[in-house]
């Protein structure tokens, strides 16, 4: 990971200097209309102007980064001679920012950049400023974009699209609504947990993942409910570290199964992966008992001498208790209507998060494309979905 991380209270005030150090003079700030009225946003743009940086603004980000939006903005960047991207916002704004930076130097469309390392030119220089402690997109080489025309979501990215700088300032969390903060925290937690249960996980990524779990588990409730500054700082760091883990070890089955619910049924990403997480953990546990025990220590579950199933139960109980403390839902009931055919949703999950799976001749025995440590088939996915629609 080549991203420079600047963190601590008040570091956002130095944004102008950070930007000019990268040699940027004409930037596009990508954000949303909930961010622009905030005091920290004004401070950030004032810092840019004071440093002599020309500031162009796009504040139209909504839920998800959208293909047409990305391609249109990339064309604007090329037309107006913009030399850098600064994204200020949650995961959606940062995904827009990264996708625009990629297409700006690899035209004409983000569709052509789908997959892993499928483009040849270094993305435009970019600075990421997360205003939620969730996606960790500020340190990720990957970005997720929705193709509304085809009702799909797909990933693009690679070593040429790491952000140059991530600015983590806890002051930006002061105005975030508790529900959004809770969804963001669960998104971050899912990144850390999923990173431990993939075929690419190593002791290095497990160390990052367990550190992130510990930070998020102890800090998120205080950050969300009390706006405690130290907790907010830990929460932002935990989110970034979680993405460092999954950026190297990749993401597992919860993310693969959430994708069709997000693309076809418009379920927000954090709710999708969060509700799926305990069920996917239970699916993985039979072949990953040592990993579950390692995860238990990160959650503070002290049942190491008990049978494997008791340790798993303790971890799941810890996750569900965490959800209760921050008022996060335990099932999909109430979030979206149960699809009339869960088998069809499960089949739509076969291509996987990275789009590497089959798209033809899919059956109940077809495998979900995922680096998940335990291979899941369509029939397994259908069972997991069904469990997620049951009330806890």
C-alpha positions as a printed Julia matrix, in Angstrom:
392×3 Matrix{Float64}:
   0.0     0.0     0.0
   1.54    3.28   -1.13
  -0.97    5.6     0.55
   0.4     8.11    3.05
  -1.83    8.33    6.13
  -2.14   11.55    8.11
  -4.25   11.23   11.26
  -5.18   13.14   14.37
  -7.38   15.97   15.55
  -7.03   19.06   13.39
  -4.92   17.55   10.59
  -7.55   18.59    8.03
  -6.43   22.21    8.47
  -3.21   21.32    6.64
  -5.0    20.11    3.51
  -3.7    22.99    1.38
  -0.07   22.2     2.18
  -0.64   18.48    1.65
  -2.16   19.19   -1.75
   0.62   21.46   -2.97
   3.23   18.95   -1.76
   1.74   16.59   -4.36
   2.2    19.27   -7.01
  -1.53   19.83   -7.46
  -2.85   23.23   -8.5
  -6.29   22.59  -10.0
  -8.37   20.0    -8.15
 -11.87   18.58   -8.32
 -13.44   18.19   -4.87
 -15.96   15.34   -4.94
 -18.5    15.32   -2.12
 -22.23   15.45   -1.38
 -24.74   18.05   -0.29
 -24.79   16.78    3.29
 -21.09   17.56    3.58
 -20.86   21.01    1.97
 -22.7    22.88    4.81
 -20.33   21.41    7.44
 -17.74   23.61    9.11
 -14.94   21.13    8.41
 -15.73   21.28    4.68
 -15.43   25.06    4.65
 -12.16   24.8     6.57
 -10.84   22.27    4.05
 -11.68   24.32    0.97
 -10.41   27.5     2.61
  -7.11   25.76    3.28
  -6.91   24.8    -0.4
  -7.65   28.34   -1.58
  -5.13   29.82    0.86
  -2.49   27.52   -0.64
  -3.25   28.8    -4.13
  -5.09   25.69   -5.28
  -7.99   26.2    -7.71
 -11.06   24.41   -6.33
 -13.72   22.88   -8.58
 -16.61   21.16   -6.8
 -18.95   18.28   -7.59
 -21.42   17.77   -4.74
 -23.88   15.42   -6.44
 -22.79   12.13   -4.85
 -25.58    9.95   -3.5
 -25.77    6.34   -2.43
 -23.22    4.37   -4.47
 -20.91    5.53   -7.23
 -22.72    5.32  -10.57
 -21.11    4.45  -13.91
 -22.63    7.32  -15.9
 -21.7     9.81  -13.17
 -18.1     8.6   -13.06
 -17.6     8.68  -16.83
 -19.13   12.16  -17.12
 -16.91   13.55  -14.35
 -13.8    11.95  -15.84
 -14.55   13.67  -19.14
 -14.9    16.98  -17.24
 -11.53   16.4   -15.55
  -9.79   15.87  -18.88
 -11.58   18.83  -20.51
 -10.82   21.3   -17.71
  -7.2    20.34  -17.1
  -7.83   19.19  -13.54
  -4.69   17.6   -12.08
  -6.0    15.93   -8.93
  -9.02   14.58   -7.08
  -9.97   15.27   -3.46
 -12.88   13.18   -2.2
 -14.56   14.32    1.02
 -17.3    11.99    2.21
 -18.24    8.42    2.92
 -17.54    5.33    0.86
 -19.73    6.41   -2.04
 -17.99    9.77   -2.53
 -14.58    8.15   -2.23
 -15.53    5.45   -4.72
 -16.65    8.16   -7.15
 -13.37    9.99   -6.59
 -11.2     6.94   -7.16
 -13.15    5.81  -10.2
 -12.93    9.28  -11.75
  -9.17    9.36  -11.07
  -8.8     6.0   -12.85
 -10.89    6.89  -15.91
  -9.3    10.34  -16.2
  -6.06    8.65  -17.27
  -7.59    5.49  -18.74
 -10.52    6.67  -20.9
 -13.19    6.33  -22.04
 -15.22    4.44  -19.39
 -14.86    2.81  -16.01
 -16.52   -0.21  -17.59
 -13.24   -0.76  -19.45
 -11.36   -0.71  -16.13
 -13.43   -3.43  -14.43
 -11.58   -6.23  -12.68
  -8.19   -6.37  -11.04
  -5.31   -4.37  -12.59
  -7.04   -4.15  -15.97
  -5.75   -0.68  -16.91
  -2.27    0.54  -17.76
  -1.95    4.17  -16.65
  -1.5     5.45  -13.1
  -4.67    7.08  -11.8
  -4.75   10.82  -11.33
  -3.3    11.94   -8.0
  -5.89   11.86   -5.24
  -6.48   12.67   -1.6
  -9.19   10.86    0.34
 -10.89   12.4     3.39
 -13.34    9.93    4.97
 -16.25   11.46    6.86
 -17.47    8.07    8.07
 -15.51    5.34    9.83
 -16.61    2.49    7.62
 -15.56    1.76    4.07
 -11.83    2.32    4.47
 -11.87    3.32    0.8
  -9.28    5.96    1.6
  -6.52    3.3     1.69
  -7.9     0.89   -0.9
  -6.74    0.27   -4.45
 -10.25   -0.9    -5.39
 -13.47    0.98   -6.05
 -17.03   -0.27   -6.45
 -19.34    1.22   -9.09
 -22.99    0.58   -9.91
 -24.12    0.1   -13.51
 -27.76    1.2   -13.3
 -28.52    0.2   -16.87
 -27.62   -3.45  -16.24
 -28.52   -3.53  -12.52
 -25.05   -4.73  -11.54
 -22.19   -3.56   -9.37
 -18.6    -4.22  -10.27
 -15.12   -3.63   -8.89
 -12.16   -2.02  -10.6
  -8.72   -1.18   -9.33
  -5.19   -2.3    -8.81
  -1.79   -1.09   -7.63
  -2.0     1.89  -10.0
  -5.04    3.3    -8.18
  -4.05    3.59   -4.54
  -4.9     7.06   -3.19
  -1.82    9.18   -2.61
  -2.91   10.53    0.78
  -5.6     9.65    3.33
  -6.48   12.35    5.88
  -8.1    10.95    9.03
  -9.4    13.74   11.26
 -11.92   12.76   13.99
 -13.51   16.2    13.81
 -15.32   15.16   10.61
 -17.35   12.58   12.57
 -18.97   15.18   14.81
 -22.08   15.66   12.69
 -22.67   12.17   11.35
 -26.15   10.78   12.23
 -25.96    7.82   14.64
 -27.68    5.4    12.23
 -25.22    6.16    9.44
 -22.32    5.93   11.88
 -23.57    2.51   13.01
 -23.87    1.18    9.46
 -20.38    2.48    8.7
 -18.89    0.82   11.78
 -20.42   -2.53   10.85
 -19.1    -2.16    7.3
 -15.59   -1.69    8.72
 -16.0    -4.63   11.08
 -17.09   -6.84    8.18
 -13.92   -5.92    6.26
 -11.73   -7.01    9.16
 -13.59  -10.26    9.87
 -13.92  -11.26    6.2
 -10.2   -10.68    5.62
  -9.4   -13.45    8.1
 -11.44  -16.07    6.23
 -10.04  -15.98    2.71
  -7.5   -18.16    0.96
  -5.16  -15.16    0.71
  -5.05  -14.43    4.45
  -1.6   -14.47    6.06
  -0.28  -13.84    9.59
   0.38  -10.26    8.44
  -3.19   -9.62    7.29
  -4.59  -11.46   10.31
  -2.59   -9.12   12.54
  -4.11   -6.12   10.78
  -7.59   -7.64   10.92
  -7.54   -8.51   14.62
  -6.13   -5.08   15.48
  -8.98   -3.49   13.54
 -11.58   -5.7    15.22
 -10.28   -4.76   18.67
 -10.22   -1.04   17.86
 -13.69   -1.01   16.32
 -15.31   -3.23   18.94
 -14.19   -1.05   21.84
 -14.4     2.39   20.2
 -17.43    2.41   17.88
 -20.19    2.61   20.54
 -18.52    5.54   22.31
 -17.78    7.24   18.99
 -21.35    6.8    17.77
 -23.32    7.43   20.94
 -21.08    9.85   22.86
 -19.02   11.53   20.11
 -15.96   10.84   22.25
 -12.93   12.3    20.45
 -10.47    9.54   21.39
 -13.03    6.91   20.36
 -13.62    8.68   17.05
  -9.88    8.67   16.38
  -9.67    4.93   17.1
 -12.76    4.33   14.99
 -11.23    6.03   11.93
  -7.95    4.17   12.39
  -9.79    0.86   12.84
 -11.69    1.43    9.63
  -8.5     2.16    7.68
  -6.64   -0.81    9.17
  -9.56   -3.12    8.36
  -9.31   -2.13    4.72
  -5.55   -2.66    4.73
  -6.31   -6.21    5.83
  -8.96   -6.94    3.22
  -7.09   -5.01    0.54
  -4.4    -7.67    0.77
  -6.41  -10.74    1.79
  -9.51   -9.76   -0.23
 -13.14  -10.08    0.89
 -15.17  -13.2     1.37
 -18.65  -14.61    1.04
 -20.62  -11.91    2.87
 -19.55   -9.35    0.29
 -20.2   -11.68   -2.62
 -23.72  -12.45   -1.36
 -24.52   -8.83   -0.58
 -23.77   -7.71   -4.13
 -26.99   -8.88   -5.88
 -29.11   -7.52   -3.02
 -27.44   -4.14   -3.46
 -27.59   -4.1    -7.27
 -31.06   -5.57   -7.84
 -32.91   -4.75   -4.61
 -31.17   -1.48   -3.66
 -30.11   -2.65   -0.2
 -27.46   -0.31    1.24
 -24.08   -2.02    1.32
 -23.46   -1.78    5.07
 -26.78   -3.43    5.91
 -26.13   -6.21    3.41
 -22.71   -7.28    4.62
 -23.54   -6.65    8.28
 -26.6    -8.9     8.43
 -24.82  -11.58    6.4
 -21.65  -11.53    8.49
 -22.64  -13.76   11.47
 -24.24  -16.31    9.14
 -21.2   -16.45    6.87
 -18.95  -16.78    9.91
 -21.0   -19.79   11.03
 -20.72  -21.24    7.5
 -16.92  -20.89    7.55
 -16.37  -22.09   11.11
 -16.36  -25.89   10.52
 -13.13  -25.65    8.53
 -11.6   -22.64   10.28
 -11.73  -23.31   14.03
  -8.26  -21.81   14.75
  -9.25  -18.6    12.98
 -12.46  -18.4    15.0
 -10.42  -18.72   18.2
  -8.09  -15.97   17.03
 -11.09  -13.78   16.27
 -12.55  -14.56   19.69
  -9.5   -13.05   21.39
  -9.9    -9.87   19.34
 -13.51   -9.6    20.54
 -12.46  -10.28   24.11
 -14.21  -13.67   24.22
 -12.28  -15.7    26.8
 -13.5   -19.22   26.09
 -10.35  -20.69   24.58
 -10.56  -23.9    26.61
 -14.1   -24.66   25.54
 -15.2   -26.69   22.49
 -15.05  -25.07   19.06
 -18.81  -24.63   18.84
 -18.85  -22.74   22.15
 -16.11  -20.39   20.98
 -18.05  -19.74   17.76
 -21.22  -19.08   19.77
 -19.29  -16.61   21.92
 -17.99  -14.71   18.89
 -21.42  -14.53   17.27
 -22.92  -13.39   20.57
 -20.27  -10.65   20.76
 -21.1    -9.48   17.23
 -24.83   -9.46   17.94
 -24.3    -7.62   21.22
 -22.24   -5.04   19.33
 -25.1    -4.66   16.84
 -27.59   -4.17   19.67
 -25.42   -1.53   21.37
 -25.31    0.61   18.21
 -28.89   -0.19   17.1
 -27.96   -2.15   13.99
 -30.54   -4.64   12.61
 -30.03   -8.36   13.09
 -31.94   -9.49    9.98
 -33.15   -8.26    6.61
 -36.73   -8.23    7.9
 -37.86   -4.62    7.8
 -34.99   -3.56    5.54
 -36.35   -5.02    2.31
 -39.1    -7.35    1.19
 -37.95  -10.93    0.89
 -37.46  -11.7    -2.82
 -40.02  -14.16   -4.17
 -37.21  -16.44   -5.33
 -34.11  -16.53   -3.14
 -32.64  -19.12   -5.48
 -32.57  -16.5    -8.23
 -30.71  -14.09   -5.94
 -28.24  -16.83   -5.04
 -27.63  -17.55   -8.74
 -27.01  -13.86   -9.34
 -24.22  -14.04   -6.75
 -22.23  -16.61   -8.74
 -19.99  -14.11  -10.61
 -18.77  -12.85   -7.24
 -17.48   -9.51   -6.04
 -14.6    -9.5    -8.49
 -16.65  -10.69  -11.47
 -14.6   -13.82  -12.08
 -17.36  -16.44  -11.87
 -19.51  -18.07  -14.51
 -22.48  -16.22  -16.0
 -23.99  -19.13  -17.95
 -25.39  -22.6   -17.2
 -25.8   -21.83  -13.51
 -27.34  -24.51  -11.28
 -27.77  -25.11   -7.54
 -24.35  -26.81   -7.59
 -22.59  -23.8    -9.16
 -19.87  -22.27   -7.0
 -19.96  -18.65   -5.84
 -16.8   -16.99   -7.13
 -15.01  -15.85   -4.0
 -11.65  -16.31   -2.26
 -13.72  -17.29    0.79
 -11.93  -19.98    2.82
 -14.85  -22.39    2.38
 -16.34  -22.79   -1.07
 -20.07  -22.02   -1.22
 -22.51  -23.2    -3.84
 -25.79  -21.65   -4.94
 -27.69  -23.97   -2.57
 -25.52  -22.81    0.36
 -26.09  -19.18   -0.56
 -29.84  -19.71   -0.69
 -29.76  -21.21    2.83
 -27.74  -18.26    4.14
 -30.13  -15.74    2.57
 -33.1   -17.54    4.11
 -31.51  -17.4     7.55
 -30.9   -13.66    7.13
 -34.61  -13.03    6.55
 -35.52  -14.81    9.78
 -35.83  -12.63   12.85
 -33.0   -13.14   15.32
